[in-house]
Amino acid sequence: MTLKILAIGDSTSNIYLMKKFAKNIEIHLIDFPKKGVDKTTTGKDGIEFFDSLLISKQVEKIKKIKGQYDLCIALPWAGARIAYLAGINYVMPFVGNDITTPPFSKENKNYNYFEKRFYKKILDRATACIAPMDEYFIPLKKYRKDAIRLDRMFVDTEIFNEKIEPMKIQKEKFTFLSAQRFGLEKGIEKIWKAIELCKTDFEVLQVQWFIEDTTVREFSKLNKINQKLINEKPKKIRFIPLIKRDELGKYFVGVDAVMGQMRSGVMGGIEREAAFCKKPVICFADPKKLSIIDGEKIIPPFLPQSNDPQEIAKIIDMVVESKQFRENLAAKEYEYIKKLSDPELVSKDWENILVSVLKNNK
C-alpha cells in the first residue's frame, strides 16, 4: 500500500526527507513562496510553491487538489492554517517553540485574543499531533491528550556519512566545527566560559549564523546580546561564513570534532548529522531527557551530561588529548544515532502512524 500524502509547509523539514527516502509514502510537498514569486514554480526534487501570497488563494489551491491525497501533513502553524481553512484531515508534527510557546499560549504576546482562539481551534481540529522527546511531547500533551510520540527523526545519509570526501580546511591545530546557530539559546556563553577554562590547545570554527526570524524589538535585544558575546569571544574562536547545507557533511568529515549545543539538553539536527559522519560531538545531553526507541528508554551517549562550564571544559580537553576517548565517544554516538535517525527506520515509523491515522479518519 502506497500512501498519497499532501504536505504543506517547510521544505527543509523532516517531511522533505520523508519525501526523499520513504518507499511506501508518496508525498507532494507544497511550500510557501517568498515575496516576489508571482507564479507556481516547481523546484528541485519536485517541491511546488503556492502561486500567491494570499491565504485565500492558497486555500483555494488545496481545495482543488485535496481529492488526490489520503491525508495531509501540515507544518505548524502556517501550513496547518491552510489545511484547517480548506477543511481537510491534517497531521501536525511539532519541533521547537511551535509547541513550547504556541500562538495561543498566555506567554505569547505576539497574538491578540481572536488570533489565539483561531490557532487553538487549528490545534484542536488536527486529525493527529506528533512530537519527539520530552522536550516537545510533554508541552503538546498539555493541549492534546491523544498526542503521539515519535522520537525518530531523519538524517539525510546521502550528504552526512563518513565516506564522503572531506572539505579541505586550513588548520594548524586540533579543530572543532560549531555549525549551530549563534546565540544564548544554544548556550554559546557557556561554551565561551568553558573554552577559557580549557588547558589544551585547539581552534573552534564558528559559522556566522544568527537569529533572523523574530520581531524587530526582540531582534534588537538579541542583536545586542550577540554583539556582546562576539566582543567577548575567546581567542580560540574563529568565525567562518555560513556553510551551504549540501557541503556541511564535508566540513564535519574534514574537522577533528564538532561542538554542539549546551542549553536544552537534547540533540538537534547539527548533532545528529555530525554523529552520522562518525565525528565526536560535544553536546550537553541531560540524562533525565531520555529517548524512546522501539519502546526502549535510552540515555543518549553524548557528553557532557551537565552544561556547567567546568564540565564542558573537562570533556573538551579529553577529546583533544585522547584519540581513544574521542574514537569511543564517536562510536557510541554513531550507534545511537543510527538507531534514532536511519531513514529506513524513520520511514517505517511514519508509515505505521499514518496508516493508523488514516484507518480511523477516512
C-alpha positions as CSV (number, residue, x, y, z in Angstrom):
1,M,0.0,0.0,0.0
2,T,1.4,3.4,-1.0
3,L,0.1,6.3,0.9
4,K,-0.5,9.5,-1.0
5,I,0.3,12.4,1.3
6,L,-0.1,16.1,0.7
7,A,2.4,18.1,2.7
8,I,2.1,21.9,3.3
9,G,4.9,23.9,4.8
10,D,8.6,24.0,5.4
11,S,10.5,22.2,2.6
12,T,13.7,21.9,4.8
13,S,11.9,19.8,7.5
14,N,11.6,16.0,8.2
15,I,8.8,15.9,5.6
16,Y,11.3,16.8,2.8
17,L,13.5,13.9,3.9
18,M,10.4,11.6,4.1
19,K,9.7,12.5,0.5
20,K,13.2,11.7,-0.4
21,F,13.6,8.3,1.4
22,A,10.2,6.8,2.2
23,K,9.4,3.8,-0.1
24,N,5.7,3.4,0.7
25,I,4.8,7.0,1.1
26,E,4.3,9.2,-1.9
27,I,4.5,12.9,-0.9
28,H,3.6,16.0,-2.8
29,L,5.1,19.0,-0.9
30,I,3.8,22.5,-1.4
31,D,5.8,25.3,0.3
32,F,5.1,28.9,0.7
33,P,6.6,31.4,-1.8
34,K,9.0,34.1,-0.9
35,K,8.0,37.7,-1.6
36,G,8.3,38.4,-5.3
37,V,7.2,35.0,-6.5
38,D,4.1,35.5,-8.6
39,K,3.5,32.2,-10.2
40,T,3.5,28.5,-9.3
41,T,7.0,27.0,-9.6
42,T,8.3,23.5,-9.1
43,G,11.9,23.5,-7.8
44,K,14.4,20.7,-7.4
45,D,13.1,17.4,-6.1
46,G,9.6,18.3,-7.3
47,I,8.7,20.8,-4.5
48,E,5.9,23.0,-5.6
49,F,5.3,26.6,-4.4
50,F,2.0,28.3,-4.0
51,D,1.3,30.8,-6.8
52,S,0.2,33.5,-4.4
53,L,1.0,35.0,-1.0
54,L,-2.8,35.4,-0.3
55,I,-4.2,32.9,2.1
56,S,-7.5,32.8,0.3
57,K,-5.7,31.7,-2.9
58,Q,-3.7,29.1,-1.1
59,V,-6.8,27.6,0.5
60,E,-8.5,27.6,-2.9
61,K,-5.5,25.7,-4.4
62,I,-5.7,23.0,-1.7
63,K,-9.5,22.6,-2.1
64,K,-9.0,21.9,-5.8
65,I,-6.4,19.1,-5.3
66,K,-7.3,17.6,-1.9
67,G,-9.2,14.7,-3.6
68,Q,-5.9,13.3,-4.9
69,Y,-4.5,12.5,-1.5
70,D,-5.2,10.3,1.5
71,L,-4.0,12.7,4.2
72,C,-2.2,16.0,4.8
73,I,0.8,16.7,6.9
74,A,0.8,20.4,7.8
75,L,3.8,22.1,9.2
76,P,2.9,24.4,12.1
77,W,1.5,27.0,12.0
78,A,1.2,28.4,8.6
79,G,0.7,25.1,6.9
80,A,-1.9,23.9,9.4
81,R,-3.8,27.2,9.0
82,I,-4.3,26.5,5.3
83,A,-5.3,22.9,5.9
84,Y,-7.8,24.0,8.6
85,L,-9.4,26.6,6.3
86,A,-9.5,24.0,3.5
87,G,-11.4,21.6,5.6
88,I,-9.2,18.6,5.2
89,N,-7.7,16.0,7.6
90,Y,-4.3,17.0,8.6
91,V,-1.5,15.8,10.9
92,M,0.7,18.3,12.8
93,P,4.3,17.4,13.6
94,F,5.9,19.6,16.2
95,V,9.5,20.5,17.0
96,G,10.8,23.7,18.7
97,N,8.9,26.7,20.0
98,D,6.0,25.8,17.7
99,I,4.7,23.9,20.7
100,T,6.8,25.1,23.6
101,T,5.4,28.6,23.0
102,P,2.4,28.1,20.7
103,P,0.5,31.1,19.3
104,F,-2.4,30.7,21.7
105,S,-0.3,30.4,24.9
106,K,-0.5,33.1,27.6
107,E,3.2,33.7,27.3
108,N,3.0,34.5,23.6
109,K,2.5,38.3,23.3
110,N,2.6,38.4,19.5
111,Y,-1.1,37.5,19.1
112,N,-4.4,39.0,20.2
113,Y,-7.4,37.3,21.8
114,F,-9.1,36.4,18.5
115,E,-5.9,35.2,16.9
116,K,-5.2,32.9,19.9
117,R,-8.7,31.4,19.7
118,F,-8.2,30.8,16.0
119,Y,-4.9,29.0,16.4
120,K,-6.3,26.9,19.3
121,K,-9.1,25.7,17.0
122,I,-6.4,24.7,14.5
123,L,-4.7,22.5,17.1
124,D,-8.0,21.1,18.3
125,R,-9.2,20.3,14.8
126,A,-6.0,18.4,13.8
127,T,-6.5,14.8,13.0
128,A,-3.4,13.9,14.9
129,C,-0.5,15.7,16.6
130,I,3.1,14.3,16.8
131,A,6.1,15.4,18.8
132,P,9.5,13.8,19.7
133,M,11.2,13.5,23.1
134,D,10.0,15.0,26.4
135,E,11.2,18.5,25.3
136,Y,8.3,18.8,22.9
137,F,6.0,15.9,23.7
138,I,5.2,17.0,27.2
139,P,4.1,20.5,26.2
140,L,2.0,19.0,23.4
141,K,0.4,16.6,25.8
142,K,-1.0,19.5,27.8
143,Y,-3.1,20.5,24.8
144,R,-3.7,17.2,23.1
145,K,-4.3,14.1,25.4
146,D,-4.1,11.9,22.3
147,A,-0.7,13.2,21.2
148,I,1.6,10.7,19.5
149,R,5.3,10.5,20.5
150,L,7.8,9.8,17.7
151,D,11.4,10.3,18.7
152,R,12.9,9.1,15.5
153,M,13.9,12.0,13.2
154,F,15.5,11.8,9.7
155,V,19.1,12.4,8.8
156,D,20.0,12.8,5.1
157,T,22.5,10.0,5.0
158,E,23.4,10.8,1.3
159,I,25.1,14.0,2.4
160,F,26.0,13.1,6.0
161,N,28.2,10.0,6.3
162,E,31.9,9.2,7.0
163,K,32.7,8.1,3.4
164,I,32.2,11.5,1.7
165,E,35.2,13.5,0.6
166,P,36.3,15.8,3.4
167,M,36.4,19.6,2.8
168,K,40.0,20.9,2.7
169,I,40.1,23.1,5.8
170,Q,43.1,25.3,6.7
171,K,44.0,24.2,10.1
172,E,47.2,24.2,12.2
173,K,45.9,22.6,15.3
174,F,43.1,20.4,16.6
175,T,39.9,21.9,15.1
176,F,36.3,21.9,16.2
177,L,33.4,23.0,14.0
178,S,30.5,24.8,15.6
179,A,27.9,24.9,12.8
180,Q,24.9,25.6,15.1
181,R,23.1,29.0,15.2
182,F,24.9,31.5,17.3
183,G,23.1,32.7,20.4
184,L,22.1,32.2,24.0
185,E,19.5,29.5,23.1
186,K,22.4,27.3,22.1
187,G,24.4,28.0,25.2
188,I,27.2,29.9,23.4
189,E,28.0,31.9,26.6
190,K,28.7,28.6,28.4
191,I,30.9,27.4,25.6
192,W,32.8,30.7,25.8
193,K,33.4,30.2,29.5
194,A,34.4,26.6,29.1
195,I,37.0,27.4,26.4
196,E,38.6,29.9,28.7
197,L,38.9,27.1,31.3
198,C,40.5,24.6,28.9
199,K,44.1,23.5,29.3
200,T,44.6,22.1,25.8
201,D,45.3,24.0,22.5
202,F,42.7,23.9,19.8
203,E,40.6,26.1,17.5
204,V,36.8,26.4,17.1
205,L,35.4,27.4,13.7
206,Q,32.1,29.1,14.4
207,V,29.7,29.8,11.5
208,Q,28.2,33.2,11.3
209,W,24.6,32.1,11.7
210,F,22.3,34.5,13.7
211,I,18.6,34.6,14.5
212,E,16.6,36.4,11.9
213,D,13.0,35.0,12.3
214,T,11.8,37.2,15.2
215,T,10.2,40.6,15.8
216,V,12.1,43.9,15.4
217,R,12.1,44.5,19.1
218,E,13.3,41.0,20.0
219,F,15.9,41.1,17.3
220,S,17.3,44.4,18.5
221,K,17.6,42.9,22.0
222,L,19.1,39.7,20.8
223,N,21.5,41.5,18.5
224,K,22.9,43.4,21.4
225,I,23.4,40.2,23.4
226,N,25.0,38.5,20.4
227,Q,27.3,41.5,19.8
228,K,28.4,41.4,23.4
229,L,29.2,37.7,23.0
230,I,31.1,38.4,19.8
231,N,33.1,41.1,21.6
232,E,34.0,38.7,24.4
233,K,34.8,35.7,22.3
234,P,37.9,33.7,23.3
235,K,40.9,33.8,21.0
236,K,40.4,30.2,20.1
237,I,37.2,31.1,18.2
238,R,37.4,31.9,14.5
239,F,34.3,33.0,12.6
240,I,33.7,31.5,9.2
241,P,31.0,32.2,6.6
242,L,27.7,30.3,6.7
243,I,28.1,26.8,5.1
244,K,25.9,25.5,2.3
245,R,23.8,22.6,3.6
246,D,25.0,20.2,0.8
247,E,28.6,20.9,1.8
248,L,28.1,20.7,5.6
249,G,28.8,16.9,5.7
250,K,32.2,17.5,4.0
251,Y,33.1,20.0,6.8
252,F,32.1,17.6,9.5
253,V,34.4,14.9,8.0
254,G,37.2,17.5,7.5
255,V,37.4,18.7,11.1
256,D,38.6,16.8,14.2
257,A,35.4,17.1,16.3
258,V,32.1,19.0,16.4
259,M,30.9,21.5,19.1
260,G,27.1,21.2,19.7
261,Q,24.6,23.0,21.8
262,M,24.9,23.4,25.6
263,R,21.5,24.7,26.6
264,S,18.5,22.4,26.1
265,G,20.0,19.1,26.9
266,V,18.7,17.4,23.7
267,M,20.3,16.9,20.3
268,G,19.3,18.9,17.3
269,G,19.9,18.4,13.6
270,I,23.6,19.5,13.7
271,E,24.4,16.9,16.4
272,R,22.6,14.1,14.6
273,E,24.1,14.9,11.3
274,A,27.7,15.1,12.7
275,A,27.3,11.9,14.6
276,F,26.3,10.1,11.3
277,C,29.7,11.3,9.9
278,K,31.3,9.4,12.8
279,K,32.8,12.5,14.3
280,P,33.0,13.0,18.1
281,V,30.3,15.5,19.1
282,I,30.4,17.5,22.3
283,C,26.8,18.3,23.2
284,F,25.0,18.7,26.5
285,A,22.8,15.6,27.0
286,D,20.5,15.9,30.0
287,P,20.4,12.3,31.4
288,K,16.8,13.0,32.6
289,K,15.7,13.6,28.9
290,L,15.5,10.0,27.6
291,S,14.9,8.9,24.1
292,I,12.3,6.2,23.4
293,I,13.3,3.9,20.5
294,D,11.2,0.9,19.7
295,G,9.6,1.2,23.2
296,E,13.0,1.2,25.0
297,K,14.1,4.2,27.1
298,I,17.6,5.2,26.2
299,I,20.0,7.8,27.7
300,P,21.7,9.5,24.7
301,P,25.5,8.8,24.9
302,F,26.5,12.4,24.1
303,L,28.7,14.3,26.6
304,P,28.8,16.2,28.8
305,Q,25.8,15.3,30.9
306,S,26.0,18.8,32.5
307,N,26.2,22.2,31.0
308,D,28.4,23.6,33.8
309,P,31.4,25.3,32.0
310,Q,33.8,23.3,34.1
311,E,32.3,20.0,33.0
312,I,32.2,21.2,29.4
313,A,35.9,22.2,29.6
314,K,36.8,18.8,31.0
315,I,35.2,16.9,28.1
316,I,36.7,19.3,25.5
317,D,40.2,18.6,27.0
318,M,39.6,14.9,27.0
319,V,38.5,14.9,23.3
320,V,41.6,17.0,22.3
321,E,44.1,15.0,24.3
322,S,42.9,11.4,23.9
323,K,42.4,9.7,20.5
324,Q,41.0,6.6,22.2
325,F,38.4,8.8,24.1
326,R,37.2,10.6,21.1
327,E,37.0,7.5,18.9
328,N,35.0,5.7,21.6
329,L,32.7,8.7,22.0
330,A,32.2,8.9,18.3
331,A,31.4,5.2,18.0
332,K,28.8,5.3,20.8
333,E,27.1,8.4,19.3
334,Y,27.1,6.8,15.9
335,E,25.4,3.6,17.1
336,Y,22.8,5.6,19.0
337,I,22.0,8.0,16.1
338,K,21.8,5.1,13.6
339,K,19.0,3.6,15.7
340,L,17.3,7.0,16.0
341,S,17.7,8.6,12.6
342,D,18.4,5.9,9.9
343,P,16.0,7.0,7.1
344,E,14.6,3.4,6.6
345,L,13.7,3.1,10.3
346,V,12.2,6.6,10.5
347,S,10.1,6.0,7.3
348,K,8.7,2.8,8.8
349,D,7.6,4.6,12.0
350,W,5.9,7.4,10.0
351,E,4.2,4.8,7.7
352,N,2.8,2.9,10.7
353,I,1.5,6.1,12.2
354,L,-0.1,7.5,9.0
355,V,-1.8,4.1,8.2
356,S,-3.3,4.0,11.7
357,V,-4.5,7.6,11.4
358,L,-5.9,7.0,8.0
359,K,-7.9,3.9,9.1
360,N,-9.6,6.0,11.8
361,N,-10.2,9.1,9.6
362,K,-11.3,8.4,6.1
